[in-house]
């Protein structure tokens, strides 16, 4: 699309992980910037962690156009973005808690609420825990941390399944996205849950992380003045789009009539009967040459069906998070005559399965076999005009191969169309109707024919948890065996109602998360606003001086009884309190003689006058050294704010985890979180004022000099790097860079500009 935008006079950039801050800045300076939702959110958090204004990457939040908008704003809205720092070393309590779990029996020692994903120890389990860990009472306040270890062990073992929620690869626990079926690289469960899963799987337990910055996608995208988006499956979530984001949902009719036939659900009493029916349906379609895509929710189920197909000697491909490296090849072949593909949700949203095969992919694969590099292939398949004999040959080879494979796939597509197009078989209903609709939507694209059908059993998790009792009574009444299918509009309606029930629960969960995040979002807005003002050069001298009177009052009022005469004041205590906030240890500013026959207000004024005089003297000394005092004030205030904020959000995370226990005392956890959270924020602000004043009043002049020298050195290094980059770009413009190696269109330009080749010398 960049070529179209540039033709219209617009600049286009792309921000992705691994780019330098300067490359990011250039991308965000463009009229249009492409990026992923996570990278945008993380760049926002990073920009509010920099210590120099020139290091900020972004330039405000005006208009966001979101592809697959329901996936981003709804499905992923429950997962906050978190930037973590190094925390403390993981405790061996995770291993001990896992050993304890092994001794427990379900329903006797712990109770499970599968519908609401909750688990807790029974009275008998609590007694076992107290004996195992050697504590007198698990409900004691000293056991709050122990309770969290136990809860994490219960959650990890009961609700988090290997090859469903996560996989283990090279000794690492990797999360699998429940909506896309893909590995979520770099993501970890928070609050010790990931460590509990590592203990469960017997792999190395990584250190605890400290939350440095966090925001939900809901609150991040609400930073934009306007947001919009596109998806094929938004209508079922229209109410949520409207309430959370003030967005309307408009349905656009398809360009070509949808010819896909959506068959009624086929329902079986038991899972085994359902799977046998799925395999039989695949075998029937395979005999006719009709391509089949079998959709599963978990890796485990995809491998189970694969095993059954192997027993029937039906050739097939499996696509899941374990073999995601082959995704391009598998998807490119999935629409070919006679092809059978088993896939998790990876083959759902956004996957375009071309009937007869993908000629572009086949041409590129053939070029790779001929010895061409990835960069050469990308350049040959682009719209760029080749400039050398080597690139001209590559372009010609690609063109010839593309023509050849287009003819072959067009011919094969006709054979596929005669079989009825792509057949989609869903092996169970997802918790969200939108995910099911995404799977159906892989067939019947662009006016092609196709079919879809879902095979369901009463033992599927969704049905068992949300409609199991009623459906079981129907089964008993009808007296059907495991291999007898049932087709009924009533049954289908009951299953759809079960999905609506789950969707409502997830919506409540997202609203709940947003209410929590709104508390810290208000605090985040205040802190980030103050940071940006400091970075933009705001004079904070008056702001720091305004801190002194309150701090003097705090120090004196905690040690002076204003109702008593000054002769009864504890001078030693007064000095200790002042030295805790405003003076160096051992200063002993207040003396008995000073306090003779005075009232509190007079003592307060003497202390305040001395503090301001000391501050003015410090400013004079530093300026005499040729240093800029305003820069020092900003640097100190910024450092104190960052340290306090980091500690605060970590404390808020702990509060959020612990405040849930208040529900048992019939208190609203959110109300308690808001009240306690705002008190904690006030305490943090007070700590910022105290620490800033203490540093500015008591730091040695030489320490200030070292700080300024460090800031100046960083500034000079930045200016030098900018000049080097500018000179390099100018020199390369005069003398085009030469290389024996053919540069890929997405490779860094050899001229050193930091841009991609296609956006620089390769234009």
PyMOL commands that set and color helices and strands:
alter all, ss='L'
color gray80, all
select helices_A, chain A and resi 2-7+21-28+37-47+53-55+69-73+75-78+93-102+123-133+141-158+193-201+217-221+235-245+271-288+299-311+321-333+345-347+359-369+374-380+389-419+433-440+445-447+461-466+468-478+489-535+541-557+566-568+571-581+600-624+629-665+669-698+701-734+757-759
alter helices_A, ss='H'
color red, helices_A
select strands_A, chain A and resi 12-14+32-34+63-67+81-86+110-113+118-121+166-169+172-175+209-215+226-230+259-262+266-268+292-295+317-319+340-343+422-426+449-457
alter strands_A, ss='S'
color yellow, strands_A
deselect
rebuild
show_as cartoon
